[in-house]
Amino acid sequence: MTVRECFRKTEELLRDGAGDALHEAGYIMTELFEKDRSWLFAHGTDPVDDEMAEKAFDAARRRLLGEPLQYIFRRADFFGCSLYVDERVLIPRQDTEIMAKEAEAFAEERKARGLNTRALDLCTGSGALALALSRSCRSVTASDISPDALAVAEMNLKNSGACCELVQSDLFDALKGRVFDLIVSNPPYIPAREIEELEPEVKDHEPRLALDGGADGMDLVRRIIAGLKEHLAPEGLAIIEIGNGQAEAVCRMAEAEGFSARTMSDFSGEQRFVKIYRD
């Protein structure tokens, strides 16, 4: 069997699924061969041994059952980094890179004024945001309530060489008296009743603890905003990722606590983030 034939067979297996069979076949082949798509097409007549071909077909069959490709290959890309991911953590989304870029710009602006930035990533999960923050912040603390998630974050941070403090904490509970210039969080924000309506690859595979935001999806967001008075420094910034339709309510919460707030959209135009400023 050649590379081209293996690709075509993988694509055929995926045609009964809900995704883009051509795109997903390309994903599987590039991951397995550790080559880009141009290499696959340029080497279409190269032979593929039976073991490698079976790995491609097995990945396709697992994908047909709804398993995310990132979990199948234990890898996800985020903000230019390759991360280890498995069912203990959410798969980092491309939209969340918008928050990472905004946080980085804030830290770089402070650096230009001779100011260091103490950063906190609440609900760190895989450590994706903490890793992004480590590029521009003097100190980064990453916390999560889940010890399983922290184990994944620790692996990713060590693999990258980033120096971050990891803390097991239910939001700010284990961070009493700590103050940060920059706080980012991608907390659970899906209303509990809507979880069963999510795509099977999300509801059946990603950790419910990282999805379920309570009755209206904003249980943790409320607690984060309430904790900012103690933990966000003067002239500090907090950025929170939120669910569809939550932006207006979250801005009102922040303003009621004496902060100023504005929203940012994701790549599809949804109001996905709230930036909260402390004067």
C-alpha positions as CSV (number, residue, x, y, z in Angstrom):
1,M,0.0,0.0,0.0
2,T,1.2,3.5,-0.9
3,V,0.9,6.7,1.1
4,R,-1.8,7.9,-1.4
5,E,-3.8,4.6,-1.1
6,C,-3.6,4.8,2.7
7,F,-4.8,8.3,2.6
8,R,-7.8,7.4,0.4
9,K,-8.7,4.4,2.5
10,T,-8.6,6.5,5.7
11,E,-10.8,9.1,4.0
12,E,-13.3,6.5,2.9
13,L,-13.6,5.2,6.4
14,L,-14.4,8.7,7.7
15,R,-17.1,9.4,5.1
16,D,-19.8,8.0,7.4
17,G,-18.9,10.5,10.2
18,A,-20.1,14.0,10.9
19,G,-16.8,15.7,10.2
20,D,-14.9,16.7,7.0
21,A,-13.5,13.3,5.9
22,L,-10.8,14.9,3.7
23,H,-9.6,17.2,6.4
24,E,-9.7,14.5,9.1
25,A,-7.9,12.0,7.0
26,G,-5.2,14.6,6.4
27,Y,-5.0,15.2,10.1
28,I,-4.5,11.5,10.9
29,M,-1.9,11.1,8.2
30,T,0.2,14.1,9.1
31,E,0.1,13.1,12.8
32,L,1.1,9.5,12.1
33,F,3.9,10.3,9.6
34,E,4.9,13.5,11.4
35,K,5.0,15.3,8.1
36,D,3.0,18.1,6.6
37,R,0.4,17.6,3.8
38,S,2.8,18.8,1.1
39,W,5.1,15.9,2.0
40,L,2.2,13.4,1.8
41,F,1.3,14.5,-1.7
42,A,4.9,14.7,-2.8
43,H,5.5,11.1,-1.5
44,G,2.2,9.6,-2.5
45,T,3.8,6.6,-4.2
46,D,6.0,5.8,-1.2
47,P,5.2,2.4,0.4
48,V,3.4,2.2,3.8
49,D,3.9,-0.8,5.9
50,D,0.9,-2.7,7.2
51,E,1.4,-1.6,10.8
52,M,1.3,2.1,9.9
53,A,-1.7,1.7,7.7
54,E,-3.6,-0.1,10.4
55,K,-2.8,2.7,12.8
56,A,-4.4,5.2,10.4
57,F,-7.5,3.0,9.9
58,D,-7.8,2.5,13.7
59,A,-7.6,6.2,14.3
60,A,-10.4,6.7,11.7
61,R,-12.6,4.1,13.3
62,R,-12.1,5.7,16.7
63,R,-12.9,9.1,15.2
64,L,-16.2,7.6,13.7
65,L,-17.2,6.7,17.3
66,G,-16.9,10.4,18.3
67,E,-13.4,10.4,19.9
68,P,-11.6,13.8,19.3
69,L,-8.6,13.5,17.1
70,Q,-6.5,15.4,19.7
71,Y,-7.3,12.7,22.3
72,I,-6.5,9.9,19.8
73,F,-3.1,11.4,19.2
74,R,-2.6,12.9,22.6
75,R,-1.6,16.3,21.2
76,A,-3.1,19.7,20.5
77,D,-1.6,22.9,19.1
78,F,-2.1,26.2,21.0
79,F,-0.5,29.6,20.5
80,G,2.4,28.1,18.6
81,C,3.0,25.3,21.2
82,S,2.4,21.6,21.0
83,L,0.6,20.3,24.1
84,Y,-0.1,16.9,25.5
85,V,-3.8,16.4,26.1
86,D,-6.0,13.5,27.2
87,E,-9.5,13.0,28.7
88,R,-8.4,14.7,31.9
89,V,-8.4,18.1,30.3
90,L,-10.3,20.2,27.8
91,I,-8.9,20.4,24.3
92,P,-7.6,24.0,23.9
93,R,-9.6,25.9,21.4
94,Q,-8.3,28.3,18.8
95,D,-10.6,31.0,20.0
96,T,-8.9,31.0,23.4
97,E,-5.7,32.2,21.6
98,I,-7.4,35.6,21.4
99,M,-7.3,35.8,25.1
100,A,-3.7,34.6,25.2
101,K,-2.7,37.3,22.7
102,E,-4.6,40.0,24.6
103,A,-2.9,39.0,27.9
104,E,0.5,38.9,26.3
105,A,-0.1,42.5,24.9
106,F,-1.0,43.7,28.3
107,A,2.1,42.2,29.9
108,E,4.4,43.5,27.1
109,E,2.9,47.0,27.5
110,R,3.7,46.9,31.2
111,K,7.2,45.6,30.4
112,A,7.8,48.6,28.1
113,R,7.0,50.8,31.2
114,G,9.5,49.0,33.3
115,L,6.8,47.0,35.2
116,N,6.8,43.3,35.8
117,T,3.6,41.3,35.6
118,R,2.4,38.7,38.1
119,A,0.0,36.5,36.3
120,L,-2.6,33.9,37.4
121,D,-4.3,31.3,35.2
122,L,-7.4,30.1,37.0
123,C,-8.8,26.7,35.8
124,T,-5.6,26.0,33.9
125,G,-6.6,22.6,32.6
126,S,-3.8,21.5,30.2
127,G,-1.7,24.6,31.2
128,A,-2.2,26.2,27.7
129,L,-2.8,29.7,28.9
130,A,-0.1,29.5,31.6
131,L,2.4,28.4,29.0
132,A,1.4,31.4,26.8
133,L,1.7,33.8,29.8
134,S,5.2,32.5,30.7
135,R,6.6,34.2,27.5
136,S,5.9,37.7,28.8
137,C,5.2,37.6,32.5
138,R,7.8,37.6,35.3
139,S,5.9,35.1,37.4
140,V,3.0,32.8,36.5
141,T,0.8,30.8,38.8
142,A,-1.6,28.2,37.3
143,S,-4.3,26.7,39.4
144,D,-7.0,24.1,39.0
145,I,-9.4,22.2,41.3
146,S,-8.6,18.9,39.5
147,P,-5.3,17.1,40.5
148,D,-5.6,15.2,37.2
149,A,-5.7,18.4,35.2
150,L,-2.7,19.7,37.1
151,A,-0.7,16.6,36.3
152,V,-1.3,17.3,32.6
153,A,-0.4,21.0,33.1
154,E,2.8,20.0,34.9
155,M,3.8,17.7,32.0
156,N,3.3,20.5,29.4
157,L,5.0,23.1,31.4
158,K,8.0,20.9,32.1
159,N,8.2,19.8,28.5
160,S,8.3,23.5,27.4
161,G,10.8,24.5,30.0
162,A,8.4,27.2,31.4
163,C,8.8,28.1,35.0
164,C,5.3,28.3,36.5
165,E,3.9,27.7,40.0
166,L,1.1,25.0,40.1
167,V,-1.5,25.2,42.8
168,Q,-4.4,22.9,43.5
169,S,-7.2,25.3,44.3
170,D,-11.0,25.8,44.0
171,L,-10.5,29.2,42.3
172,F,-9.0,31.6,44.8
173,D,-9.4,29.3,47.9
174,A,-5.7,28.3,48.2
175,L,-4.5,31.8,47.1
176,K,-5.4,33.8,50.2
177,G,-3.6,37.1,50.3
178,R,-2.1,36.7,46.8
179,V,-2.4,39.6,44.4
180,F,-1.9,39.5,40.6
181,D,-1.5,42.1,37.9
182,L,-3.1,39.8,35.3
183,I,-5.7,37.1,35.8
184,V,-7.0,34.9,33.0
185,S,-9.5,32.2,33.2
186,N,-11.4,29.8,30.9
187,P,-13.8,28.4,33.5
188,P,-16.7,26.0,33.0
189,Y,-19.4,28.1,31.5
190,I,-21.9,25.7,29.8
191,P,-25.3,25.7,31.5
192,A,-25.8,22.2,33.0
193,R,-29.0,21.6,31.0
194,E,-27.2,22.2,27.7
195,I,-24.4,19.8,28.2
196,E,-26.4,16.9,26.8
197,E,-27.0,19.0,23.7
198,L,-23.3,19.4,22.9
199,E,-21.6,17.5,20.1
200,P,-20.8,13.9,21.2
201,E,-17.1,14.5,20.9
202,V,-17.5,17.1,23.7
203,K,-20.1,15.7,26.0
204,D,-19.0,12.1,25.8
205,H,-15.2,12.7,26.0
206,E,-14.2,16.0,27.5
207,P,-14.3,16.3,31.4
208,R,-17.7,17.4,32.6
209,L,-16.0,19.2,35.5
210,A,-14.5,21.5,32.9
211,L,-17.8,22.1,31.1
212,D,-20.5,22.4,33.7
213,G,-21.0,26.0,34.8
214,G,-24.2,25.4,36.8
215,A,-27.8,26.3,36.1
216,D,-27.1,29.4,34.0
217,G,-23.4,28.6,33.2
218,M,-22.1,31.4,35.3
219,D,-21.5,29.9,38.8
220,L,-17.8,30.1,38.6
221,V,-17.7,33.4,36.7
222,R,-19.6,35.0,39.6
223,R,-17.1,33.6,42.1
224,I,-14.2,34.8,40.0
225,I,-15.5,38.3,39.7
226,A,-16.3,38.4,43.5
227,G,-12.7,37.4,44.2
228,L,-11.1,40.1,42.0
229,K,-11.4,42.7,44.8
230,E,-8.9,40.8,46.9
231,H,-6.7,39.3,44.2
232,L,-6.5,41.8,41.2
233,A,-3.9,44.5,41.7
234,P,-4.6,48.2,41.0
235,E,-4.3,48.9,37.3
236,G,-4.7,45.1,36.8
237,L,-6.6,43.2,34.1
238,A,-8.7,40.1,34.3
239,I,-9.9,38.3,31.1
240,I,-12.6,35.7,31.4
241,E,-13.9,33.4,28.6
242,I,-17.7,33.1,28.7
243,G,-20.5,31.3,27.0
244,N,-22.9,32.5,24.4
245,G,-25.3,35.1,25.6
246,Q,-23.5,35.8,28.9
247,A,-21.6,38.9,28.0
248,E,-24.1,41.5,29.2
249,A,-24.7,39.8,32.5
250,V,-21.0,39.3,33.2
251,C,-20.3,43.0,32.4
252,R,-23.0,44.0,34.8
253,M,-21.5,41.8,37.5
254,A,-18.1,43.4,37.1
255,E,-19.4,46.9,37.1
256,A,-21.5,46.2,40.2
257,E,-18.2,45.3,42.0
258,G,-16.7,48.7,40.9
259,F,-14.7,47.5,37.9
260,S,-14.9,48.6,34.3
261,A,-15.6,45.9,31.7
262,R,-15.8,45.4,27.9
263,T,-16.2,42.4,25.7
264,M,-14.2,40.8,22.9
265,S,-15.4,38.6,20.2
266,D,-14.2,35.2,19.1
267,F,-13.4,34.3,15.5
268,S,-17.0,33.6,14.7
269,G,-18.1,37.0,16.0
270,E,-19.6,35.8,19.3
271,Q,-18.9,37.8,22.4
272,R,-16.6,35.3,24.0
273,F,-14.4,37.2,26.4
274,V,-14.9,39.9,29.1
275,K,-12.0,42.2,30.0
276,I,-12.2,43.6,33.5
277,Y,-10.1,46.5,34.6
278,R,-9.2,47.8,38.0
279,D,-8.3,51.5,38.2
